[in-house]
Amino acid sequence: GFAVVATCLGEDNISLCEVAGIEKGLVIFGPENDGLTPEWLNLSDLKVKIPMANGMDSLNVTACAAIVLYQLSTGIRT
């Protein structure tokens, strides 16, 4: 009954700002350098990325978690 949401880089991934309607979710965060393993990515229902300024491509896991959990908990779409 939970949507599995993976945070990862990639052009094909959905922007976090576009995600809505997740009532129950489990969010998977990977390490900054290597990201999530293919096994974790294959288990996910949704792959999301945090939109960032040009030249930026990653955040530490604490900052990432704060942004993702806030966005998903409020349901605000920008």
N, CA, C and O atoms as a GROMACS GRO file, in nm:
protein
  312
    1GLY      N    1   0.078  -0.120   0.000
    1GLY     CA    2   0.000   0.000   0.000
    1GLY      C    3   0.082   0.127   0.000
    1GLY      O    4   0.026   0.237   0.006
    2PHE      N    5   0.214   0.116  -0.007
    2PHE     CA    6   0.301   0.233  -0.008
    2PHE      C    7   0.362   0.252  -0.146
    2PHE      O    8   0.400   0.155  -0.211
    3ALA      N    9   0.372   0.377  -0.190
    3ALA     CA   10   0.446   0.409  -0.311
    3ALA      C   11   0.593   0.420  -0.273
    3ALA      O   12   0.627   0.489  -0.177
    4VAL      N   13   0.680   0.354  -0.348
    4VAL     CA   14   0.824   0.362  -0.322
    4VAL      C   15   0.882   0.469  -0.413
    4VAL      O   16   0.879   0.458  -0.535
    5VAL      N   17   0.935   0.574  -0.350
    5VAL     CA   18   0.988   0.690  -0.422
    5VAL      C   19   1.140   0.690  -0.406
    5VAL      O   20   1.192   0.694  -0.295
    6ALA      N   21   1.211   0.687  -0.520
    6ALA     CA   22   1.357   0.690  -0.518
    6ALA      C   23   1.404   0.828  -0.560
    6ALA      O   24   1.351   0.886  -0.654
    7THR      N   25   1.503   0.880  -0.491
    7THR     CA   26   1.562   1.009  -0.528
    7THR      C   27   1.687   0.982  -0.609
    7THR      O   28   1.777   0.911  -0.564
    8CYS      N   29   1.693   1.039  -0.728
    8CYS     CA   30   1.810   1.015  -0.813
    8CYS      C   31   1.816   1.118  -0.925
    8CYS      O   32   1.717   1.180  -0.962
    9LEU      N   33   1.936   1.133  -0.978
    9LEU     CA   34   1.957   1.222  -1.092
    9LEU      C   35   1.912   1.152  -1.218
    9LEU      O   36   1.896   1.030  -1.221
   10GLY      N   37   1.891   1.229  -1.321
   10GLY     CA   38   1.859   1.168  -1.451
   10GLY      C   39   1.755   1.249  -1.524
   10GLY      O   40   1.658   1.298  -1.466
   11GLU      N   41   1.777   1.263  -1.652
   11GLU     CA   42   1.686   1.341  -1.736
   11GLU      C   43   1.545   1.283  -1.739
   11GLU      O   44   1.447   1.358  -1.749
   12ASP      N   45   1.532   1.152  -1.729
   12ASP     CA   46   1.402   1.087  -1.740
   12ASP      C   47   1.323   1.088  -1.610
   12ASP      O   48   1.206   1.050  -1.608
   13ASN      N   49   1.385   1.131  -1.502
   13ASN     CA   50   1.317   1.129  -1.372
   13ASN      C   51   1.224   1.248  -1.359
   13ASN      O   52   1.245   1.353  -1.420
   14ILE      N   53   1.121   1.231  -1.279
   14ILE     CA   54   1.019   1.334  -1.259
   14ILE      C   55   1.071   1.440  -1.162
   14ILE      O   56   1.131   1.407  -1.060
   15SER      N   57   1.047   1.564  -1.195
   15SER     CA   58   1.084   1.672  -1.104
   15SER      C   59   0.999   1.661  -0.978
   15SER      O   60   0.879   1.636  -0.985
   16LEU      N   61   1.060   1.680  -0.864
   16LEU     CA   62   0.989   1.674  -0.737
   16LEU      C   63   0.872   1.772  -0.735
   16LEU      O   64   0.770   1.745  -0.671
   17CYS      N   65   0.885   1.883  -0.803
   17CYS     CA   66   0.779   1.984  -0.807
   17CYS      C   67   0.654   1.934  -0.878
   17CYS      O   68   0.546   1.992  -0.862
   18GLU      N   69   0.666   1.829  -0.956
   18GLU     CA   70   0.552   1.777  -1.033
   18GLU      C   71   0.482   1.660  -0.964
   18GLU      O   72   0.381   1.611  -1.014
   19VAL      N   73   0.535   1.616  -0.852
   19VAL     CA   74   0.479   1.500  -0.783
   19VAL      C   75   0.362   1.544  -0.695
   19VAL      O   76   0.373   1.640  -0.619
   20ALA      N   77   0.253   1.472  -0.707
   20ALA     CA   78   0.136   1.501  -0.624
   20ALA      C   79   0.055   1.373  -0.606
   20ALA      O   80   0.067   1.280  -0.686
   21GLY      N   81  -0.025   1.369  -0.504
   21GLY     CA   82  -0.118   1.259  -0.486
   21GLY      C   83  -0.063   1.135  -0.418
   21GLY      O   84  -0.126   1.029  -0.424
   22ILE      N   85   0.052   1.145  -0.356
   22ILE     CA   86   0.104   1.029  -0.283
   22ILE      C   87   0.052   1.037  -0.140
   22ILE      O   88   0.089   1.127  -0.064
   23GLU      N   89  -0.034   0.943  -0.104
   23GLU     CA   90  -0.090   0.945   0.031
   23GLU      C   91  -0.001   0.871   0.129
   23GLU      O   92   0.017   0.914   0.243
   24LYS      N   93   0.054   0.758   0.085
   24LYS     CA   94   0.145   0.680   0.169
   24LYS      C   95   0.267   0.647   0.085
   24LYS      O   96   0.256   0.586  -0.021
   25GLY      N   97   0.383   0.689   0.135
   25GLY     CA   98   0.503   0.665   0.057
   25GLY      C   99   0.621   0.629   0.142
   25GLY      O  100   0.630   0.662   0.260
   26LEU      N  101   0.712   0.560   0.078
   26LEU     CA  102   0.840   0.525   0.137
   26LEU      C  103   0.945   0.588   0.046
   26LEU      O  104   0.946   0.561  -0.074
   27VAL      N  105   1.031   0.671   0.101
   27VAL     CA  106   1.131   0.741   0.020
   27VAL      C  107   1.267   0.678   0.043
   27VAL      O  108   1.307   0.656   0.157
   28ILE      N  109   1.338   0.651  -0.066
   28ILE     CA  110   1.470   0.591  -0.059
   28ILE      C  111   1.572   0.697  -0.100
   28ILE      O  112   1.560   0.759  -0.206
   29PHE      N  113   1.672   0.718  -0.015
   29PHE     CA  114   1.779   0.813  -0.042
   29PHE      C  115   1.910   0.736  -0.056
   29PHE      O  116   1.936   0.643   0.020
   30GLY      N  117   1.991   0.775  -0.152
   30GLY     CA  118   2.121   0.710  -0.171
   30GLY      C  119   2.234   0.802  -0.133
   30GLY      O  120   2.212   0.920  -0.106
   31PRO      N  121   2.356   0.748  -0.130
   31PRO     CA  122   2.472   0.831  -0.100
   31PRO      C  123   2.499   0.930  -0.213
   31PRO      O  124   2.465   0.904  -0.328
   32GLU      N  125   2.561   1.042  -0.178
   32GLU     CA  126   2.583   1.150  -0.274
   32GLU      C  127   2.669   1.106  -0.393
   32GLU      O  128   2.636   1.139  -0.507
   33ASN      N  129   2.776   1.034  -0.369
   33ASN     CA  130   2.868   1.001  -0.478
   33ASN      C  131   2.813   0.895  -0.573
   33ASN      O  132   2.816   0.914  -0.695
   34ASP      N  133   2.764   0.786  -0.519
   34ASP     CA  134   2.723   0.673  -0.603
   34ASP      C  135   2.574   0.665  -0.632
   34ASP      O  136   2.534   0.601  -0.729
   35GLY      N  137   2.493   0.729  -0.550
   35GLY     CA  138   2.348   0.719  -0.568
   35GLY      C  139   2.298   0.581  -0.530
   35GLY      O  140   2.370   0.501  -0.470
   36LEU      N  141   2.175   0.555  -0.567
   36LEU     CA  142   2.113   0.426  -0.535
   36LEU      C  143   2.161   0.318  -0.631
   36LEU      O  144   2.193   0.346  -0.747
   37THR      N  145   2.164   0.197  -0.583
   37THR     CA  146   2.204   0.085  -0.668
   37THR      C  147   2.090   0.054  -0.766
   37THR      O  148   1.976   0.090  -0.741
   38PRO      N  149   2.121  -0.012  -0.876
   38PRO     CA  150   2.017  -0.051  -0.971
   38PRO      C  151   1.907  -0.136  -0.907
   38PRO      O  152   1.791  -0.127  -0.947
   39GLU      N  153   1.943  -0.217  -0.808
   39GLU     CA  154   1.841  -0.299  -0.741
   39GLU      C  155   1.737  -0.212  -0.671
   39GLU      O  156   1.617  -0.239  -0.680
   40TRP      N  157   1.782  -0.107  -0.601
   40TRP     CA  158   1.688  -0.016  -0.534
   40TRP      C  159   1.606   0.060  -0.637
   40TRP      O  160   1.485   0.078  -0.618
   41LEU      N  161   1.668   0.105  -0.743
   41LEU     CA  162   1.595   0.179  -0.846
   41LEU      C  163   1.488   0.092  -0.911
   41LEU      O  164   1.379   0.141  -0.942
   42ASN      N  165   1.518  -0.035  -0.931
   42ASN     CA  166   1.420  -0.126  -0.990
   42ASN      C  167   1.301  -0.151  -0.898
   42ASN      O  168   1.192  -0.182  -0.945
   43LEU      N  169   1.322  -0.138  -0.768
   43LEU     CA  170   1.213  -0.159  -0.671
   43LEU      C  171   1.123  -0.037  -0.658
   43LEU      O  172   1.014  -0.046  -0.601
   44SER      N  173   1.166   0.076  -0.710
   44SER     CA  174   1.090   0.200  -0.690
   44SER      C  175   0.974   0.211  -0.788
   44SER      O  176   0.980   0.162  -0.901
   45ASP      N  177   0.866   0.276  -0.742
   45ASP     CA  178   0.751   0.305  -0.826
   45ASP      C  179   0.768   0.438  -0.899
   45ASP      O  180   0.711   0.460  -1.006
   46LEU      N  181   0.848   0.525  -0.839
   46LEU     CA  182   0.862   0.661  -0.890
   46LEU      C  183   1.005   0.708  -0.864
   46LEU      O  184   1.058   0.692  -0.754
   47LYS      N  185   1.067   0.766  -0.965
   47LYS     CA  186   1.202   0.820  -0.952
   47LYS      C  187   1.192   0.971  -0.965
   47LYS      O  188   1.146   1.022  -1.067
   48VAL      N  189   1.236   1.043  -0.862
   48VAL     CA  190   1.224   1.188  -0.861
   48VAL      C  191   1.360   1.255  -0.848
   48VAL      O  192   1.455   1.198  -0.794
   49LYS      N  193   1.366   1.376  -0.900
   49LYS     CA  194   1.487   1.457  -0.886
   49LYS      C  195   1.448   1.593  -0.832
   49LYS      O  196   1.337   1.641  -0.856
   50ILE      N  197   1.538   1.654  -0.760
   50ILE     CA  198   1.517   1.789  -0.707
   50ILE      C  199   1.569   1.887  -0.811
   50ILE      O  200   1.686   1.878  -0.850
   51PRO      N  201   1.486   1.980  -0.857
   51PRO     CA  202   1.536   2.078  -0.953
   51PRO      C  203   1.642   2.166  -0.887
   51PRO      O  204   1.625   2.213  -0.774
   52MET      N  205   1.752   2.188  -0.959
   52MET     CA  206   1.863   2.267  -0.903
   52MET      C  207   1.914   2.368  -1.006
   52MET      O  208   1.888   2.356  -1.126
   53ALA      N  209   1.984   2.466  -0.956
   53ALA     CA  210   2.044   2.569  -1.042
   53ALA      C  211   2.149   2.506  -1.133
   53ALA      O  212   2.206   2.402  -1.100
   54ASN      N  213   2.174   2.570  -1.246
   54ASN     CA  214   2.278   2.523  -1.337
   54ASN      C  215   2.411   2.511  -1.264
   54ASN      O  216   2.447   2.596  -1.183
   55GLY      N  217   2.482   2.404  -1.292
   55GLY     CA  218   2.611   2.381  -1.229
   55GLY      C  219   2.603   2.300  -1.100
   55GLY      O  220   2.705   2.252  -1.051
   56MET      N  221   2.484   2.284  -1.046
   56MET     CA  222   2.465   2.204  -0.924
   56MET      C  223   2.405   2.070  -0.967
   56MET      O  224   2.312   2.067  -1.048
   57ASP      N  225   2.457   1.961  -0.912
   57ASP     CA  226   2.398   1.833  -0.949
   57ASP      C  227   2.372   1.739  -0.831
   57ASP      O  228   2.320   1.630  -0.850
   58SER      N  229   2.407   1.782  -0.709
   58SER     CA  230   2.378   1.695  -0.596
   58SER      C  231   2.374   1.774  -0.466
   58SER      O  232   2.427   1.885  -0.455
   59LEU      N  233   2.310   1.714  -0.368
   59LEU     CA  234   2.301   1.768  -0.232
   59LEU      C  235   2.342   1.658  -0.136
   59LEU      O  236   2.340   1.540  -0.171
   60ASN      N  237   2.380   1.695  -0.014
   60ASN     CA  238   2.404   1.587   0.081
   60ASN      C  239   2.270   1.526   0.121
   60ASN      O  240   2.165   1.588   0.102
   61VAL      N  241   2.273   1.407   0.175
   61VAL     CA  242   2.150   1.331   0.197
   61VAL      C  243   2.058   1.401   0.298
   61VAL      O  244   1.936   1.388   0.287
   62THR      N  245   2.112   1.473   0.394
   62THR     CA  246   2.029   1.542   0.492
   62THR      C  247   1.949   1.654   0.426
   62THR      O  248   1.829   1.668   0.450
   63ALA      N  249   2.014   1.734   0.343
   63ALA     CA  250   1.945   1.842   0.272
   63ALA      C  251   1.841   1.784   0.176
   63ALA      O  252   1.730   1.835   0.166
   64CYS      N  253   1.879   1.679   0.107
   64CYS     CA  254   1.788   1.614   0.013
   64CYS      C  255   1.663   1.562   0.086
   64CYS      O  256   1.550   1.583   0.041
   65ALA      N  257   1.684   1.496   0.197
   65ALA     CA  258   1.572   1.441   0.274
   65ALA      C  259   1.478   1.551   0.322
   65ALA      O  260   1.356   1.536   0.314
   66ALA      N  261   1.535   1.661   0.371
   66ALA     CA  262   1.451   1.771   0.419
   66ALA      C  263   1.363   1.827   0.307
   66ALA      O  264   1.244   1.849   0.326
   67ILE      N  265   1.422   1.848   0.191
   67ILE     CA  266   1.347   1.903   0.077
   67ILE      C  267   1.239   1.806   0.030
   67ILE      O  268   1.124   1.845   0.013
   68VAL      N  269   1.276   1.682   0.009
   68VAL     CA  270   1.182   1.582  -0.043
   68VAL      C  271   1.068   1.558   0.055
   68VAL      O  272   0.951   1.558   0.015
   69LEU      N  273   1.099   1.537   0.182
   69LEU     CA  274   0.993   1.508   0.279
   69LEU      C  275   0.900   1.627   0.298
   69LEU      O  276   0.779   1.608   0.313
   70TYR      N  277   0.953   1.748   0.297
   70TYR     CA  278   0.867   1.866   0.307
   70TYR      C  279   0.774   1.873   0.186
   70TYR      O  280   0.653   1.891   0.202
   71GLN      N  281   0.830   1.860   0.068
   71GLN     CA  282   0.750   1.871  -0.055
   71GLN      C  283   0.641   1.766  -0.059
   71GLN      O  284   0.526   1.797  -0.091
   72LEU      N  285   0.675   1.642  -0.026
   72LEU     CA  286   0.574   1.535  -0.030
   72LEU      C  287   0.471   1.550   0.080
   72LEU      O  288   0.355   1.514   0.061
   73SER      N  289   0.510   1.602   0.196
   73SER     CA  290   0.414   1.615   0.306
   73SER      C  291   0.315   1.728   0.284
   73SER      O  292   0.202   1.722   0.333
   74THR      N  293   0.355   1.831   0.213
   74THR     CA  294   0.264   1.944   0.190
   74THR      C  295   0.179   1.924   0.066
   74THR      O  296   0.069   1.980   0.056
   75GLY      N  297   0.229   1.846  -0.029
   75GLY     CA  298   0.154   1.827  -0.153
   75GLY      C  299   0.154   1.951  -0.242
   75GLY      O  300   0.078   1.957  -0.338
   76ILE      N  301   0.238   2.049  -0.210
   76ILE     CA  302   0.243   2.173  -0.288
   76ILE      C  303   0.312   2.144  -0.421
   76ILE      O  304   0.418   2.083  -0.426
   77ARG      N  305   0.248   2.189  -0.528
   77ARG     CA  306   0.309   2.177  -0.661
   77ARG      C  307   0.349   2.316  -0.705
   77ARG      O  308   0.272   2.411  -0.691
   78THR      N  309   0.470   2.328  -0.761
   78THR     CA  310   0.516   2.458  -0.808
   78THR      C  311   0.537   2.460  -0.956
   78THR      O  312   0.575   2.563  -1.012
   0.00000   0.00000   0.00000
